[in-house]
């Protein structure tokens, strides 16, 4: 909860009415974000929506998730809004990405958030605007939000609307809004059209760095993915509004159904607040991969190659700020993952070694890079994420060798080593992320990774609540083993199908990794681990 909202939170401590529940949901989102970012050359970096902004129309029902997405004023391209509507919570939440009144570089970027409650059938909503300052890039401390104005958000159609604003510093106006991309799920008659791809859109944040986050539109029709990232300078905590930063991530190569999406990151400068007086400049500054592990959990992996953030790399585990759209079906299956053998190379002696509680488990081993995202859920509790659980993984190197054992493939003695083994603790979304390499193979087994989960700090041999294995698609494995790095060991001729494998012969339905990428750039693999906690 942000400090300046504590008094409001105390007022909400009375027994819930429908109105109180709505307000509580709204405050939860404000506490998660505080405010949100803007868009680079909105309508210029991607093809503009040709639908004109319609004013004075009767309007449509605003309380529908289909209005979620990126919006902008064509007259001031280079700044704009991302909006999410939460029908089940009767809340609208938005972010305004813009600039200071005087054009400049990164320190002149500005972002605001706004939110309001919705009434069924209403065509507009009163909103409150906030400015958030006092944060550092992807780190503590928690920033603080200040109310800076009021306004009205309304929609004349599924592709046009307006935002009226009045700030306490005297700035005021009415901004016509047009969709940045094609309409997917909005229905002029009310309600929303179900689309599982579009339902991955919305507002996401990382709980430990509450007060900054991302808004996403996944548009399978355009097809395009647009991500806005609101954050701060690396040392922005003491810089006031000048410490705000925002980026956008974009790709025109989105394939509907994809759950791992490569994006180019842009920073945008030289704009002026709600004005076209100066021409904005968008500059590519890095890349990112957005990987969904379910309808409510994702990971944003980023690498900045130039600009103020050059050299910054990392991963942000994300969760939704509000309810999951009913149309979302990705990761919806709630099933137990099968138990499998831990042999023959589990090496339990490392469980007490805190140095093995690490994300990067390569220890200098070469191979096709693999980012492994695992999510632990409780099938006895509506597949709710399980937090603070330890996940232990291990696998062989590209030549089929496991660490910690003698008499390995090719006669290798790897005793005393711990490469390609590691432990991570699940976050608020039940997720862990490992950096490793694509596994090789040894005679008699098909490609796999071993996985164990431990609850209640019982990280010791025999206490795992699940021991299982991850399988890999055969076509991906073949491509990896045809690459130069894996050529010496070659293809696995000892086991050529899952039916021949002594572990996966009974099926891989719940153990098969969802994988994206290629040999040259590496892969991202995700798997959900369903247990009965």
Residue pairs with C-beta under 8 A, 6 or more apart in sequence:
1 9
1 27
1 31
2 30
2 31
2 34
2 142
2 143
2 144
2 145
2 211
3 144
4 144
4 145
4 146
5 27
5 30
5 31
5 145
8 27
9 27
12 20
12 23
12 24
12 27
14 20
16 24
21 89
22 89
22 90
22 91
22 117
23 117
25 86
25 89
25 91
25 322
26 89
26 91
26 93
26 115
26 116
26 117
28 321
28 322
29 91
29 93
29 115
29 203
29 321
29 322
30 113
30 115
30 130
30 145
31 210
32 205
32 207
32 210
32 211
32 213
32 321
33 93
33 95
33 113
33 132
33 203
33 205
33 210
33 211
33 212
33 213
33 230
33 321
34 113
34 130
34 132
34 143
34 144
34 145
34 210
34 211
34 212
35 95
35 111
35 112
35 113
35 130
35 131
35 132
35 145
35 211
35 230
36 82
36 93
36 94
36 95
36 96
36 97
36 111
36 112
36 113
36 203
36 213
36 215
36 228
36 230
37 82
37 95
37 97
37 111
37 214
37 215
37 228
37 229
37 230
37 231
37 246
37 247
37 248
38 79
38 80
38 95
38 96
38 97
38 98
38 109
38 110
38 111
38 228
38 230
38 246
38 248
38 268
39 70
39 72
39 78
39 79
39 80
39 81
39 82
39 97
39 180
39 226
39 228
39 248
39 268
40 78
40 247
40 248
40 250
40 266
40 267
40 268
40 280
40 282
41 77
41 78
41 266
41 268
41 280
41 282
42 70
42 72
42 77
42 78
42 79
42 80
42 180
43 49
43 72
43 74
43 77
43 80
43 180
44 77
44 78
44 282
45 248
45 250
45 266
45 282
46 180
46 181
46 222
46 224
46 226
46 250
46 252
47 222
48 74
48 77
48 180
49 159
49 178
49 179
49 180
49 181
49 182
51 159
51 160
51 178
51 179
52 160
52 178
53 73
53 74
53 160
53 161
53 162
53 176
53 177
53 178
54 156
54 157
54 159
54 160
55 156
55 160
55 162
55 176
56 156
57 156
57 157
57 160
58 123
58 156
59 123
59 124
59 154
59 155
59 156
60 123
60 155
60 156
60 157
60 158
60 186
60 188
60 190
61 120
61 121
61 122
61 123
61 190
61 191
62 85
62 92
62 118
62 122
62 123
62 124
62 125
62 153
62 154
62 155
63 85
63 87
63 90
63 118
63 119
63 120
63 121
63 122
64 85
64 87
64 185
64 186
64 187
64 190
64 191
64 192
65 84
65 85
65 86
65 87
65 185
65 192
65 199
65 325
65 327
66 85
66 158
66 183
66 184
66 185
66 186
66 187
66 191
66 192
66 193
66 198
67 83
67 85
67 155
67 158
67 186
68 83
68 84
68 85
68 185
68 198
68 201
68 202
68 217
69 82
69 83
69 179
69 180
69 181
69 184
69 201
69 217
69 219
70 80
70 81
70 82
70 179
70 180
70 181
70 217
70 226
70 228
71 80
71 81
71 82
71 83
71 161
71 177
71 178
71 179
71 180
72 79
72 80
72 81
72 177
72 178
72 180
73 80
73 175
73 176
73 177
73 178
73 274
74 178
75 176
75 276
76 175
76 274
76 275
76 276
77 276
77 280
78 268
78 271
78 279
78 280
78 282
79 96
79 97
79 98
79 99
79 268
79 271
79 274
79 280
80 96
80 97
80 180
81 94
81 95
81 96
81 97
81 163
81 177
82 94
82 95
82 97
82 203
82 215
82 216
82 217
82 228
83 92
83 93
83 94
83 95
83 153
84 92
84 93
84 94
84 201
84 202
84 203
84 215
84 322
85 91
85 92
85 118
86 92
86 93
86 322
86 323
87 118
87 192
88 323
89 322
89 323
90 117
90 118
90 119
90 120
91 115
91 116
91 117
91 118
91 322
92 115
92 116
92 117
92 118
92 125
92 127
92 153
93 113
93 114
93 115
93 203
93 321
93 322
94 113
94 114
94 115
94 127
94 153
95 111
95 112
95 113
95 114
95 215
95 228
95 230
96 111
96 112
96 113
96 114
96 129
97 109
97 111
97 228
97 230
97 246
97 248
98 110
98 111
98 112
98 271
98 273
98 274
99 108
99 109
99 110
99 271
99 272
99 273
99 280
100 108
100 109
100 110
100 241
100 272
100 273
101 272
101 273
102 108
102 272
103 269
103 270
103 271
103 272
103 277
103 278
104 269
104 270
105 269
105 270
106 233
106 245
106 267
106 269
106 307
106 308
107 233
107 239
107 242
107 243
108 242
108 269
108 271
109 244
109 245
109 246
109 268
109 269
110 131
110 241
110 244
110 273
111 132
111 230
111 244
111 246
112 129
112 130
112 131
112 148
113 129
113 130
113 132
113 145
114 127
114 128
114 129
114 130
114 151
114 153
115 127
115 128
115 130
116 125
116 126
116 127
116 128
116 153
117 125
117 126
118 125
119 125
121 190
123 154
123 155
123 156
124 152
124 153
124 154
124 155
125 152
125 153
125 154
126 150
126 151
126 152
127 150
127 151
127 152
127 153
128 147
128 149
128 150
129 147
129 148
129 149
129 150
129 151
129 165
129 167
130 145
130 146
130 147
130 148
131 145
131 146
131 148
131 241
132 143
132 144
132 145
132 146
132 211
132 212
132 244
133 143
133 144
133 146
133 236
133 239
133 240
133 241
133 243
133 244
134 141
134 143
134 144
134 236
134 237
134 238
134 243
135 141
135 142
135 143
135 209
135 211
135 212
135 231
135 232
135 236
135 237
135 243
136 232
136 233
136 234
136 235
136 236
136 237
137 231
137 232
137 233
137 234
137 236
137 245
137 309
137 312
138 206
138 209
138 212
138 231
138 314
138 316
139 209
140 208
140 209
141 237
142 210
142 211
143 211
143 212
143 232
143 237
144 211
145 211
147 168
148 167
148 168
148 169
149 165
149 166
149 167
149 168
149 171
150 165
150 166
151 163
151 164
151 165
151 166
152 163
152 164
153 161
153 162
153 163
154 161
154 162
154 163
155 161
155 177
156 162
157 188
158 179
158 183
158 186
158 187
158 188
159 178
159 179
159 183
159 186
160 176
160 177
160 178
160 179
161 176
161 177
162 174
162 175
162 176
162 177
163 174
163 175
163 177
164 173
164 174
164 175
165 171
165 172
165 173
165 174
165 175
166 172
171 273
171 274
173 274
175 274
180 217
180 226
181 217
181 219
181 221
181 222
181 224
181 226
182 219
182 221
182 222
184 193
184 195
184 197
184 198
184 219
184 220
184 221
185 192
185 193
185 194
185 195
185 198
185 199
185 327
186 192
186 193
187 193
192 325
192 327
194 326
194 327
195 220
195 327
196 327
196 328
196 329
196 330
197 218
197 219
197 220
197 256
197 257
198 217
198 218
198 219
198 220
198 327
199 295
199 324
199 325
199 326
199 327
199 328
199 329
200 216
200 218
200 292
200 295
200 328
200 330
201 216
201 217
201 218
201 219
201 325
202 215
202 216
202 320
202 321
202 322
202 325
203 213
203 214
203 215
203 216
203 320
203 321
203 322
204 213
204 214
204 215
204 216
204 298
204 318
204 319
204 320
204 321
205 212
205 213
205 214
205 318
205 319
205 321
206 212
206 213
206 316
206 317
206 318
206 319
207 319
207 427
207 428
208 427
208 428
209 316
212 230
212 231
212 232
213 229
213 230
213 318
213 321
214 227
214 228
214 229
214 230
214 300
214 318
215 227
215 228
215 230
216 225
216 226
216 227
216 228
216 290
217 224
217 225
217 226
217 227
218 225
218 254
218 261
219 225
219 226
219 254
220 254
220 256
222 252
222 254
223 252
223 254
223 255
223 256
224 250
224 251
224 252
224 254
225 249
225 250
225 251
225 254
225 261
225 263
225 290
226 248
226 249
226 250
227 248
227 249
227 250
227 263
227 288
227 290
227 300
228 246
228 247
228 248
228 249
229 246
229 247
229 248
229 249
229 265
229 300
230 244
230 245
230 246
231 245
231 246
231 247
232 243
232 244
232 245
233 239
233 243
233 244
233 245
233 308
234 308
234 309
234 312
235 243
236 242
236 243
236 244
236 245
237 243
245 267
245 308
246 268
247 265
247 266
247 267
247 285
248 265
248 266
248 268
249 263
249 264
249 265
249 266
249 288
249 290
250 263
250 264
250 266
251 261
251 262
251 263
251 264
253 262
254 261
258 516
259 291
259 292
259 293
259 330
259 514
259 516
259 526
260 289
260 290
260 291
260 292
260 514
260 515
260 516
260 517
260 524
260 526
261 289
261 290
261 291
262 287
262 288
262 289
263 287
263 288
263 289
263 290
264 284
264 286
264 287
264 288
265 284
265 285
265 286
265 287
265 288
265 302
265 304
266 282
266 283
266 284
266 285
267 282
267 283
267 285
267 307
267 308
268 280
268 281
268 282
268 283
269 280
269 281
269 283
270 278
270 279
270 280
270 281
271 278
271 280
272 278
283 306
283 307
284 306
285 304
285 305
285 306
285 307
285 309
285 310
286 302
286 303
286 304
286 305
286 306
286 307
286 309
287 302
287 303
287 305
288 300
288 301
288 302
288 303
289 300
289 301
289 371
289 524
290 298
290 299
290 300
291 298
291 299
291 300
291 301
291 371
291 373
291 516
291 524
291 526
292 298
292 330
292 331
292 526
293 299
293 331
293 373
293 374
293 375
293 429
293 431
293 526
293 528
294 330
294 331
294 332
294 375
294 377
294 528
295 320
295 324
295 325
295 328
295 329
295 330
295 331
295 332
296 319
296 320
296 324
296 385
296 429
297 317
297 318
297 319
297 331
297 375
297 385
297 429
297 430
297 431
298 317
298 318
298 319
299 315
299 316
299 317
299 318
299 373
299 431
299 433
300 315
300 316
300 318
301 314
301 315
301 371
301 524
302 312
302 313
302 314
302 315
302 316
303 312
303 313
304 310
304 311
304 312
304 313
315 371
315 433
317 427
317 428
317 429
317 431
317 433
318 429
319 428
319 429
331 375
331 528
333 510
333 528
334 377
334 379
334 382
334 383
334 530
335 379
335 510
335 530
336 379
336 510
336 530
336 531
336 532
337 466
337 468
337 510
337 511
337 528
337 529
337 530
337 531
338 468
338 506
338 510
338 511
339 466
339 467
339 468
340 467
340 468
340 469
340 503
340 511
341 467
341 503
342 450
342 452
342 464
342 467
345 394
345 396
345 402
345 404
345 405
346 394
346 450
347 394
347 402
347 403
347 404
347 405
347 418
347 421
348 460
348 461
349 404
350 356
350 404
350 418
350 421
351 392
351 423
351 459
351 460
351 461
352 459
352 460
353 418
356 418
356 421
356 422
356 423
357 422
357 423
357 424
357 425
358 422
358 423
358 424
359 422
359 424
359 433
359 434
359 435
360 422
360 434
360 435
360 436
361 393
361 419
361 420
361 421
361 422
361 434
361 435
361 436
362 419
362 420
362 435
362 436
362 437
363 403
363 417
363 418
363 419
363 420
364 419
365 397
365 398
365 419
365 420
365 437
366 398
366 437
366 485
367 397
367 398
367 437
367 438
367 440
367 485
367 486
368 437
368 438
368 480
368 483
368 485
368 486
368 519
368 522
368 523
369 435
369 437
369 438
369 521
369 522
369 523
370 435
370 436
370 437
370 438
370 522
370 523
370 524
370 525
371 433
371 434
371 435
371 436
371 522
371 523
371 524
371 525
372 393
372 433
372 434
372 435
372 436
372 449
372 525
372 526
372 527
373 431
373 432
373 433
373 524
373 525
373 526
373 527
374 391
374 393
374 431
374 432
374 434
374 451
374 526
374 527
374 528
374 529
375 385
375 426
375 429
375 430
375 431
375 526
375 527
375 528
375 529
376 385
376 386
376 389
376 391
376 426
376 430
376 431
376 432
376 453
376 529
376 531
377 383
377 384
377 385
377 386
377 430
377 528
377 529
377 530
377 531
378 384
378 385
378 386
378 530
378 531
378 532
378 533
379 530
379 531
379 532
380 532
380 533
381 533
383 530
384 430
385 426
385 428
385 429
385 430
385 431
386 426
386 430
386 453
386 455
386 531
386 533
387 426
387 427
387 428
387 430
388 425
388 426
389 425
389 426
389 430
389 453
389 454
389 455
390 423
390 424
390 425
390 426
390 453
390 454
390 457
390 459
391 423
391 424
391 425
391 426
391 432
391 451
391 452
391 453
391 454
391 529
392 421
392 422
392 423
392 451
392 452
392 453
392 454
392 459
392 464
393 421
393 422
393 434
393 436
393 449
393 450
393 451
393 452
394 402
394 403
394 420
394 421
394 422
394 449
394 450
395 402
395 420
395 436
395 439
395 448
395 449
395 450
396 402
396 409
396 420
396 439
396 440
396 441
396 442
397 419
397 420
397 437
397 439
397 440
398 437
398 438
398 439
398 440
398 485
398 486
398 489
399 409
399 410
399 412
399 440
399 488
399 489
400 408
400 409
400 410
400 440
400 441
400 442
400 443
400 489
401 408
401 409
401 410
401 412
401 414
401 440
401 442
402 408
402 414
402 420
403 414
403 417
403 418
403 419
403 420
403 421
404 414
404 415
404 416
404 417
404 418
404 421
405 414
405 415
406 413
406 414
406 415
407 413
408 414
409 442
409 443
420 436
420 437
420 439
422 434
422 436
423 459
424 432
424 433
424 434
425 432
426 432
438 472
438 477
438 480
438 486
438 523
439 447
439 448
439 449
439 472
440 447
440 481
440 486
440 489
441 447
441 481
441 489
441 492
441 494
441 495
443 494
444 494
444 495
444 502
445 494
445 495
445 501
445 502
445 503
446 471
446 492
446 495
446 497
446 498
446 500
446 501
446 503
446 504
447 471
447 472
447 477
447 492
448 469
448 470
448 471
448 472
448 503
448 504
449 469
449 470
450 467
450 468
450 469
451 466
451 467
451 468
451 469
451 470
451 527
451 529
452 464
452 466
452 467
452 468
453 464
453 465
453 466
453 529
453 531
454 460
454 463
454 464
454 465
455 465
455 533
465 531
465 533
466 529
466 531
468 511
468 529
469 503
469 504
469 511
470 511
470 512
470 513
470 525
470 527
471 498
471 504
471 508
471 511
471 512
471 513
472 512
472 513
472 515
472 525
473 512
473 513
473 515
474 497
474 498
476 515
476 523
477 492
478 491
479 518
479 519
480 486
480 519
481 487
481 489
481 490
481 491
481 492
482 491
483 519
495 501
498 504
498 505
498 507
498 508
499 505
504 511
510 530
511 527
512 527
513 525
513 526
513 527
514 525
514 526
514 527
515 523
515 524
515 525
515 526
516 523
516 524
517 523
517 524
